[in-house]
Amino acid sequence: MKRELYDEQALQSQLSDPTQRRKAFEIVVRKFSSQIYWQIRRLVFSHDDADDILQNTFMKAWSSLETFRGDSKISTWLFRIATNESLSFLQRKREQLSLDDPEASVVNSLSSEEYFDGDEAQRSFMQAIASLPDKQRLVFNMRYFDEISEVLGTSVGALKASYHIAVEKITTLLKKND
């Protein structure tokens, strides 16, 4: 798949121009949909939920284009919207659950997810990640501290600490499942 090159500054300028906004936004959607989908998917695990959140992310981005100041890159802005939409979705889902262990729902949903085709080791790994608190799961999945720091507005040091705690928890859970 050929990577599309683009000029960040030119695209931001087009997004701020009402006569070019729709075409520029189409470029944004084409360029970032896949990356954002997989960021969301790693948080919510379900293909259908990830698709819904991705659509909400782009709807929210479109409706707030006039307030986008360009202080950050377009991708960072979109990832922040997607992250907030994902965390809001998880919070709403958790509030709807009447289970004693709300994380069990996410873990159990992996078994019924029709788009999950991994082997047992992958399933165990995904279940271990699913059992992490939302922010640790997010940090673990995003992996790149500088981008995470910019998206979440948290210091790199705090993110590294949260990442290492998440890695330890996943290691412990995987060892327990062996």
Stockholm file with secondary structure:
# STOCKHOLM 1.0

chainA/1-178         MKRELYDEQALQSQLSDPTQRRKAFEIVVRKFSSQIYWQIRRLVFSHDDADDILQNTFMKAWSSLETFRGDSKISTWLFRIATNESLSFLQRKREQLSLDDPEASVVNSLSSEEYFDGDEAQRSFMQAIASLPDKQRLVFNMRYFDEISEVLGTSVGALKASYHIAVEKITTLLKKND
#=GR chainA/1-178 SS CCCCCCCHHHHHHHHHSTTTHHHHHHHHHHHHHHHHHHHHHHHHCCHHHHHHHHHHHHHHHHHTGGGCCCSSCHHHHHHHHHHHHHHHHHHHHHHHCCSSCHHHHHHHHHHHCTTCCCCHHHHHHHHHHHTSCHHHHHHHHHCCHHHHHHHHTCCHHHHHHHHHHHHHHHHHHHHHHC
#=GC SS_cons         CCCCCCCHHHHHHHHHSTTTHHHHHHHHHHHHHHHHHHHHHHHHCCHHHHHHHHHHHHHHHHHTGGGCCCSSCHHHHHHHHHHHHHHHHHHHHHHHCCSSCHHHHHHHHHHHCTTCCCCHHHHHHHHHHHTSCHHHHHHHHHCCHHHHHHHHTCCHHHHHHHHHHHHHHHHHHHHHHC
//
